[in-house]
Structures are given as C-alpha cells and as structure tokens.
C-alpha cells in the first residue's frame, strides 16, 4: 500500500512525479485485481499527486526550456528531437512529453536573428 514518502525537496521534480504516478498506477491495478479498495484508492491518490508534481515541475522549467529551444543553432536537429519526443509521448500516453516535443518543433521553425 502507499507510503508517505512524498517529495520533500523545495522544487517539484518531473522524475519524482513520474515515479509517484507509476507507483500509483501499479497500486491501483493491484487493488483492482485483488478487490482491495484501500489499495485502489491509495493508487488513485498517488497518481493524482504525481500528476500535480509533474505539472508544477513543468511550469517551473518552462522559461528555461523556451530559452534553450530558442538558442539552439541546429534547428533541424531540434525539430527531429521534438518529433521523437512527441512520438514517445504519444506512445507512453504522456501529455507532457507530447507538449515538449511540439514546443521543440515549433521553436525549430522560428527565425533567429
């Protein structure tokens, strides 16, 4: 069942958020298979906490990603990287990865002076 090992760092973490989400998905699945409502609810809670942390981490790093994408010299490579990240996001059902991939593709088409 769920532990109270939440991320205690000051900054939200994409990695910790993903781990929390996966942990919750596993707990929810096990709870459903074993007909254990406490496990199912704990899993749902862990998934929600993981999603919230991923969203917070994404927002806190947006300006850095935008600046990094804009300063990249090899726009062709940035576009390919974005396409790959978007494809991986769709395959993994991860809207955050999809969004980051789309941002990279869009940045690759912007003119830099």
C-alpha positions as CSV (number, residue, x, y, z in Angstrom):
1,X,0.0,0.0,0.0
2,X,1.1,3.6,-0.3
3,X,3.7,5.1,1.8
4,X,4.0,8.7,2.9
5,X,7.4,9.1,1.1
6,X,6.5,12.3,-0.7
7,X,9.0,14.6,-2.4
8,X,10.2,16.8,0.4
9,X,12.5,19.0,-1.7
10,X,11.6,22.6,-2.3
11,X,11.4,22.2,-6.1
12,X,8.9,19.9,-7.8
13,X,10.6,17.1,-9.9
14,X,9.5,15.6,-13.1
15,X,11.3,12.4,-12.3
16,X,9.8,12.1,-8.8
17,X,6.3,13.0,-10.2
18,X,6.6,10.2,-12.8
19,X,7.8,7.7,-10.2
20,X,4.9,8.7,-7.9
21,X,2.4,8.3,-10.8
22,X,3.7,4.9,-11.9
23,X,3.7,3.7,-8.2
24,X,0.0,4.8,-8.0
25,X,-0.9,3.1,-11.3
26,X,0.6,-0.2,-10.0
27,X,-1.2,0.1,-6.7
28,X,-4.5,0.9,-8.4
29,X,-4.1,-2.1,-10.7
30,X,-3.2,-4.5,-7.8
31,X,-6.0,-3.1,-5.8
32,X,-8.5,-3.8,-8.6
33,X,-7.1,-7.3,-9.2
34,X,-7.3,-8.2,-5.5
35,X,-10.6,-6.4,-4.9
36,X,-8.8,-4.3,-2.3
37,X,-10.4,-0.8,-2.2
38,X,-7.7,0.7,0.1
39,X,-5.0,-0.2,-2.4
40,X,-7.2,1.1,-5.3
41,X,-7.8,4.4,-3.6
42,X,-4.2,4.8,-2.5
43,X,-3.2,4.3,-6.1
44,X,-5.6,6.9,-7.3
45,X,-4.2,9.3,-4.7
46,X,-0.6,8.6,-5.7
47,X,-1.4,9.1,-9.3
48,X,-3.0,12.5,-8.6
49,X,-0.1,13.6,-6.5
50,X,2.3,12.5,-9.3
51,X,0.4,14.4,-11.9
52,X,0.3,17.5,-9.8
53,X,4.0,17.4,-9.1
54,X,4.7,16.9,-12.9
55,X,2.6,19.9,-13.8
56,X,4.3,22.0,-11.1
57,X,7.8,21.0,-12.3
58,X,6.8,21.6,-15.9
59,X,5.6,25.1,-15.1
60,X,8.8,25.9,-13.2
61,X,11.0,24.9,-16.1
62,X,9.1,26.5,-18.9
63,X,11.2,29.6,-19.3
64,X,14.4,27.6,-19.3
65,X,13.1,25.3,-22.0
66,X,11.9,28.2,-24.1
67,X,15.3,29.9,-23.9
68,X,17.1,26.7,-24.6
69,X,15.0,25.9,-27.6
70,X,15.4,29.5,-29.0
71,X,19.2,29.5,-28.6
72,X,19.7,26.1,-30.4
73,X,21.8,26.6,-33.5
74,X,20.9,23.3,-35.2
75,X,17.2,23.8,-35.9
76,X,17.0,20.7,-38.0
77,X,18.2,18.6,-35.0
78,X,15.8,20.4,-32.7
79,X,12.9,19.6,-35.0
80,X,13.9,15.9,-35.1
81,X,14.3,15.8,-31.4
82,X,10.9,17.4,-30.9
83,X,9.3,14.9,-33.3
84,X,10.9,12.0,-31.5
85,X,9.8,13.3,-28.1
86,X,6.3,13.9,-29.3
87,X,6.1,10.4,-30.7
88,X,7.4,8.9,-27.5
89,X,4.9,11.0,-25.5
90,X,2.0,9.7,-27.6
91,X,3.3,6.1,-27.2
92,X,3.6,6.5,-23.5
93,X,0.4,8.4,-23.1
94,X,2.3,11.3,-21.6
95,X,0.9,14.7,-22.5
96,X,3.9,16.5,-21.0
97,X,6.3,14.8,-23.4
98,X,3.9,15.5,-26.3
99,X,3.8,19.2,-25.3
100,X,7.6,19.5,-25.0
101,X,8.0,17.8,-28.4
102,X,5.6,20.2,-30.0
103,X,7.4,23.1,-28.4
104,X,10.7,22.0,-29.9
105,X,9.2,21.5,-33.3
106,X,7.6,25.0,-33.2
107,X,10.9,26.5,-32.0
108,X,12.8,24.8,-34.8
109,X,10.6,26.8,-37.3
110,X,11.1,30.2,-35.7
111,X,13.7,32.5,-37.3
112,X,16.6,33.6,-35.1
113,X,18.3,36.9,-35.6
